[in-house]
């Protein structure tokens, strides 16, 4: 029998989520550490995993650290730093081959836990703090990543739109922090904030593979050296606000093509019954190649080089991205507003409904073929406190009618119009 639902428990102050299955040839392991986005901690928290990947007590040199992964039959190890709602999430991943496919002297799952546990809780130290050379090098790594956003004008405009829209909210912060704070981070200060982060962040460990909840609990107790007595939980910090009035902000940079971004506030979030209708709303508006923005703004009117929308269900914010010629600014804004008005009036065709449902259905079904996608989906439940299996979401999506999407549209309101244009143009 193939299980599709995770079993849940706790060990060592970490919440454990295990999907016992022999469908995959590997063990997929994800460790999520979540903490509230805050100006004082966002940069040091972002820098921490970059330093942790450099070396541990047993493998103090980065080369030895990487060679140990080769010893585990080329296990994959990596991390991401991103935000979900008003939380900054550091996500470590390991991908290790199942023991039954290789002749290994000891359990590869155990060896993987030994590696991950040490990487997370026993970094190499020098004079009671992080190794100075590692901190200096990784500060530069993070600085370059933040600088690359400024050089990528599509990403830059998207970030600036959020910053303008959420100027008084933690969500304005970039998950990798702020360049101005990097130089002030010392090995001692970073180690101190790391220890606080280990104690106070919400920790969730996921495993998909041929194992059991009991085995994973035992491995956590054995390999994660944490002095935590209890697990923590996410506190939904949702401010269900509609936009008061639409603000327009125009900025100039040395670019050839204008970037028009819009931010919408929604009172619907992941935990709500209307979430499926909001998914369809975003899909019909700009989530897919058949969407209104793509067809009407880009194809029919030839106004945009690209036009799409995204929806963060954990925050209740949708954003529209488009690239336009500067002289087309007013015309593009009018046509995008027209799409929003049409959605609010329920001017949605059967084909838009059918195609969007098909696209969402494909995404949900394909998710079942990837252990890490299944983990990411269940993590939404952990974050939001809302139980909703993929099958339940699929059923809800299938049952949505045009009126439901129209109703969802009334929960989205235009907050910010952000336009980035070239310095020469007036």
Number of C-alpha atoms within 10 A of each C-alpha: 5 9 11 13 14 18 15 13 15 17 20 20 20 26 22 24 26 25 24 20 18 16 13 15 15 22 26 23 24 25 23 22 21 27 21 21 25 19 15 10 18 22 25 25 25 23 24 21 21 20 26 22 19 22 24 22 14 15 19 15 14 15 11 15 19 18 13 18 18 12 11 18 13 14 18 16 18 13 15 16 21 15 22 19 23 22 25 28 25 22 19 20 18 22 21 22 21 20 17 12 9 10 9 12 7 9 13 23 26 17 18 25 19 16 23 22 21 21 24 20 18 19 23 22 16 11 9 11 16 24 20 15 11 18 23 16 13 20 25 15 14 20 20 12 13 18 13 13 15 14 10 10 19 19 15 17 26 22 18 21 26 21 17 18 26 16 13 9 13 18 22 20 22 22 23 21 25 17 16 9 16 18 11 9 16 17 20 17 13 22 22 14 15 21 12 11 18 16 18 15 21 21 23 23 26 24 27 26 22 19 17 16 19 13 12 23 20 13 19 24 15 14 21 22 14 18 10 14 11 13 18 17 15 16 12 15 13 14 11 14 14 17 18 10 10 14 15 13 13 10 13 13 12 11 14 14 17 25 28 27 26 26 29 21 23 27 22 25 22 22 18 13 13 20 19 24 25 30 23 25 28 24 26 28 29 23 24 21 15 17 23 27 29 24 17 19 26 20 15 10 12 14 20 23 16 16 28 23 22 18 23 16 22 21 24 24 23 20 23 23 23 26 24 24 17 19 12 13 17 10 13 23 15 13 16 21 13 15 19 22 14 16 22 21 15 17 14 19 10 11 10 18 20 12 17 25 21 14 15 21 19 12 12 18 14 12 17 15 12 14 21 21 14 20 23 15 16 20 18 18 15 16 21 20 15 14 12 16 14 19 12 11 16 19 13 15 22 17 12 16 14 19 15 17 26 20 19 24 25 17 20 24 22 21 23 23 21 24 23 27 25 17 12 10 10 7
